[in-house]
Amino acid sequence: MPKKLPAAEETVLAVPAVKQLLSKVPQVTIFFWIIKILCTTVGETFADFINFNLGLGLTLTTIIMGIAFFIVLFLQFRAKKYVPGIYWTTVVLISVFGTLVTDNLTDGIGIPLEISTAVFSVLLGLTFLLWYLSEKTLSIHSIFTPKREVFYWLTILFTFALGTAVGDLYSEQLGLGYLNTGITVIIIIACIFLAWKMKLDGVLSFWTAYILTRPLGASLGDFLSQPKVNGGLGLGTTVTSVIFLVAILAIIVFLAVTKIDINPKREVAETNLPNGSKKNVLTQTIATLCIFLIVGIGGYVWRSNTIASQTVSSQASLGGQLTGFIKIENNMLTDVNSKNFNSAKTSADDLEHQWDTSEAKLRKIDGTSWTKIDGTIDVVLAAARSANPDASKCKVALNNSLSVLNTANKLSANASSTTLVGQLTAFATIENTMLKDVNSNNFSLAKKSADDLEHQWDSSEPKLRKIDGTTWTKIDGTIDVVLAAVRSSSPDVSKSKSALKNSISVLNGANK
């Protein structure tokens, strides 16, 4: 009587031999994770480069990158085996395209990130479910049939879209910031690694970590490309993209030559695990999902409550909250009119930083108006940062954005404000700018800002004094000291710093 083969080997023999040998994906080595994060990062920065630096805009960027992605994906499906160059180019482009899908839903259509996160989570879950029901395995080491490859790339697309939504939700909308989000993700991935070492299912560990590399890569890209004033290293999207593309190319060449990520042995997909093992994996999967739901929803509620506590409960509009952004855009318009695009680009960095920093609070107050303004600011940034900026396009973008900002900013004219909270942001912004000028001994700029500060403060006096006369008087006294110190015929750096720090402290105290 012939000896019965193990179930796993029966599964392998059921597949044509040529397809058993030619897996379409690489082995999971340290190089896999390094290049995956590099691809994710360059996907983020390269999309910004095309969108903003080349001035193509979000829609055209999405169309171009979508076409490029599907062309390379076609080549990937045509390949008979894993080819490092084709495979990783596909990953880079699917990273860009998946990111742009979420960005279009959020910025183009105005769909809340909470909904995007929920929808992509469901789509990813359904993809995993259908993949498992059809193939009895989710292992990437079993990608040697067209059907499995379709499931694989669909899963990858949804992981990038979901990772973008979750990353933007926490880093931007909930105000956690990219650096803090990145650190949090690193900690979570480290915990997953430890759990895997302690017998957490390998496939479950892999896909969980894979999803999380998207917000990690985005955080790294933002940290490297953002200006120093925004807390980054100031390399810019162009330099960052070039550095990472070169690094990716070097690793691809290394892998192609050494072939260390190609396993010549046949991969046995464990499709017929014992019932005990299946139950164990199912239990681990449910436990992991529960942990992420508890931590994710708990973190969301905590950050939302923190933001709510910083927002005046009676505030129902963005009125009075947008003065600082209006000032920056007016300065940009002045620079564009004088064709000083270097200064306009510097102001664009400041505008983006302050807008992103204020997103959590402003979006909480009025998400619809915030989304509308955010769209006009994106157009302004793209026009100003273009490699060859067009003065006419910049003016149109700025005038449109200023119109939207001014309309939303005046909505509080009839509001019953009882405190100065949220009304003093513009003055604090001016004084912080003056402090930077004083620190660099640039009193000429500091004096110009002093004139602007005095003008805006005097213009706002009737409104602010009526709200809280006592606090207004206190702030007015500190501003007088600032103006006197900065405008002195022989200004003293130490006295000017002291005056500004005192006034900023009083302003911030009243503004919160």
CORGISUL-V648931 format. One record per residue. N is the residue number from 0. PHI is phi in radians with two decimals (NA if undefined). Layout:
n;phi
N;PHI
N;PHI
This chain:
n;phi
0;NA
1;-1.14
2;-1.32
3;-1.34
4;-1.34
5;-1.03
6;-1.01
7;-1.08
8;-1.24
9;-1.06
10;-1.09
11;-1.11
12;-1.22
13;-1.34
14;-1.78
15;-0.91
16;-0.99
17;-1.10
18;-1.40
19;-1.19
20;-1.48
21;-1.95
22;-1.19
23;-1.67
24;-2.25
25;-1.39
26;-1.23
27;-1.50
28;-2.04
29;-1.06
30;-1.17
31;-1.03
32;-1.24
33;-1.09
34;-1.21
35;-1.10
36;-1.17
37;-1.08
38;-1.10
39;-1.11
40;-1.15
41;-1.18
42;-1.07
43;-1.17
44;-1.26
45;-1.19
46;-1.10
47;-1.13
48;-1.08
49;-1.21
50;-1.17
51;-1.68
52;-1.12
53;-1.53
54;1.19
55;-1.41
56;1.50
57;-1.14
58;-1.15
59;-1.15
60;-1.06
61;-1.11
62;-1.10
63;-1.10
64;-1.20
65;-1.14
66;-1.11
67;-1.06
68;-1.10
69;-1.21
70;-1.14
71;-1.21
72;-1.09
73;-1.06
74;-1.15
75;-1.10
76;-1.23
77;-1.26
78;-1.12
79;-1.60
80;-2.70
81;-1.20
82;-2.06
83;-0.86
84;-1.07
85;-1.21
86;-1.06
87;-1.31
88;-1.14
89;-1.08
90;-1.13
91;-1.04
92;-1.25
93;-1.24
94;-1.11
95;-1.13
96;-1.15
97;-1.08
98;-1.12
99;-1.18
100;-1.03
101;-1.15
102;-1.07
103;-1.17
104;-1.11
105;-1.40
106;-1.51
107;-1.45
108;-1.76
109;1.52
110;-1.30
111;-1.02
112;-1.10
113;-1.08
114;-1.22
115;-1.02
116;-1.06
117;-1.14
118;-1.13
119;-1.19
120;-1.13
121;-1.14
122;-1.09
123;-1.15
124;-1.08
125;-1.15
126;-1.10
127;-1.04
128;-1.10
129;-1.13
130;-1.07
131;-1.21
132;-1.09
133;-1.42
134;-1.98
135;1.12
136;-2.81
137;-2.03
138;-1.21
139;-1.32
140;-1.40
141;-1.99
142;-1.49
143;-2.33
144;-2.35
145;-1.00
146;-1.07
147;-1.15
148;-1.19
149;-1.07
150;-1.03
151;-1.08
152;-1.27
153;-1.14
154;-1.09
155;-1.05
156;-1.03
157;-1.20
158;-1.16
159;-1.22
160;-1.11
161;-1.17
162;-1.05
163;-1.13
164;-1.10
165;-1.14
166;-1.07
167;-1.18
168;-1.04
169;-1.44
170;-1.29
171;-1.82
172;-1.12
173;-1.64
174;1.21
175;-1.30
176;1.53
177;-1.17
178;-1.13
179;-1.12
180;-1.10
181;-1.07
182;-1.10
183;-1.07
184;-1.12
185;-1.04
186;-1.10
187;-1.13
188;-1.10
189;-1.08
190;-1.13
191;-1.11
192;-1.06
193;-1.13
194;-1.13
195;-1.12
196;-1.11
197;-1.69
198;1.46
199;-1.20
200;-0.92
201;-1.10
202;-1.16
203;-1.08
204;-1.08
205;-1.04
206;-1.20
207;-1.13
208;-1.16
209;-1.06
210;-1.09
211;-1.30
212;-1.18
213;-1.14
214;-1.12
215;-1.15
216;-1.13
217;-1.12
218;-1.11
219;-1.11
220;-1.08
221;-1.14
222;-1.09
223;-1.34
224;-1.56
225;-1.19
226;-1.06
227;-1.08
228;-1.11
229;-1.65
230;1.62
231;-1.75
232;-1.59
233;1.31
234;-1.31
235;1.45
236;-1.19
237;-1.14
238;-1.10
239;-1.07
240;-1.10
241;-1.11
242;-1.02
243;-1.29
244;-1.12
245;-1.11
246;-1.11
247;-1.08
248;-1.05
249;-1.08
250;-1.21
251;-1.08
252;-1.08
253;-1.06
254;-1.20
255;-1.15
256;-1.37
257;-1.42
258;1.02
259;-1.31
260;-1.76
261;-2.01
262;-1.67
263;-1.25
264;-1.44
265;-1.28
266;-1.52
267;-1.74
268;-1.37
269;-1.42
270;-1.58
271;-2.07
272;-1.24
273;-1.02
274;-1.00
275;-1.10
276;-1.19
277;-1.08
278;-1.12
279;-1.12
280;-1.13
281;-1.07
282;-1.08
283;-1.09
284;-1.11
285;-1.11
286;-1.10
287;-1.11
288;-1.07
289;-1.09
290;-1.07
291;-1.17
292;-1.13
293;-1.13
294;-1.17
295;-1.14
296;-1.19
297;-1.08
298;-1.11
299;-1.11
300;-1.11
301;-1.08
302;-1.16
303;-1.10
304;-1.16
305;-1.11
306;-1.14
307;-1.07
308;-1.20
309;-1.61
310;-1.90
311;-1.11
312;-1.07
313;-1.49
314;-1.44
315;-1.99
316;-2.47
317;-1.55
318;-0.94
319;1.47
320;-1.68
321;-1.95
322;-1.05
323;-1.09
324;-1.24
325;-1.08
326;-1.08
327;-1.08
328;-1.20
329;-1.12
330;-1.12
331;-1.11
332;-1.11
333;-1.09
334;-1.13
335;-1.16
336;-1.07
337;-1.67
338;1.02
339;-1.68
340;-1.29
341;-1.11
342;-1.17
343;-1.11
344;-1.19
345;-1.11
346;-1.16
347;-1.11
348;-1.08
349;-1.15
350;-1.07
351;-1.09
352;-1.09
353;-1.18
354;-1.16
355;-1.14
356;-1.12
357;-1.56
358;-0.97
359;-0.97
360;-1.25
361;-1.16
362;-1.16
363;-1.16
364;-1.24
365;-2.68
366;-1.12
367;-1.15
368;-1.15
369;-1.05
370;-1.08
371;-1.11
372;-1.16
373;-1.01
374;-1.11
375;-1.22
376;-1.18
377;-1.03
378;-1.16
379;-1.07
380;-1.09
381;-1.11
382;-1.18
383;-1.25
384;-1.60
385;-0.99
386;-1.03
387;-2.24
388;-1.06
389;-1.75
390;-1.03
391;-1.12
392;-1.12
393;-1.08
394;-1.12
395;-1.08
396;-1.10
397;-1.18
398;-1.11
399;-1.15
400;-1.13
401;-1.10
402;-1.10
403;-1.16
404;-1.09
405;-1.13
406;-1.09
407;-1.20
408;-1.30
409;-1.63
410;-1.17
411;-1.65
412;-1.03
413;-1.79
414;-1.32
415;-1.65
416;-1.24
417;-2.03
418;-2.41
419;-1.56
420;-1.01
421;1.42
422;-1.67
423;-2.00
424;-1.02
425;-1.08
426;-1.22
427;-1.13
428;-1.10
429;-1.07
430;-1.19
431;-1.14
432;-1.15
433;-1.09
434;-1.10
435;-1.12
436;-1.14
437;-1.15
438;-1.06
439;-1.71
440;1.05
441;-1.73
442;-1.32
443;-1.12
444;-1.18
445;-1.06
446;-1.20
447;-1.14
448;-1.15
449;-1.10
450;-1.10
451;-1.13
452;-1.05
453;-1.08
454;-1.11
455;-1.17
456;-1.16
457;-1.15
458;-1.17
459;-1.56
460;-0.95
461;-0.99
462;-1.22
463;-1.21
464;-1.17
465;-1.23
466;-1.22
467;-2.68
468;-1.09
469;-1.13
470;-1.16
471;-1.02
472;-1.08
473;-1.11
474;-1.17
475;-1.01
476;-1.14
477;-1.22
478;-1.18
479;-1.03
480;-1.14
481;-1.07
482;-1.06
483;-1.14
484;-1.18
485;-1.29
486;-1.53
487;-0.99
488;-1.08
489;-2.27
490;-1.06
491;-1.73
492;-1.03
493;-1.09
494;-1.15
495;-1.12
496;-1.05
497;-1.07
498;-1.13
499;-1.17
500;-1.09
501;-1.13
502;-1.17
503;-1.08
504;-1.07
505;-1.19
506;-1.08
507;-1.11
508;-1.08
509;-1.37
510;-1.38
511;-1.61
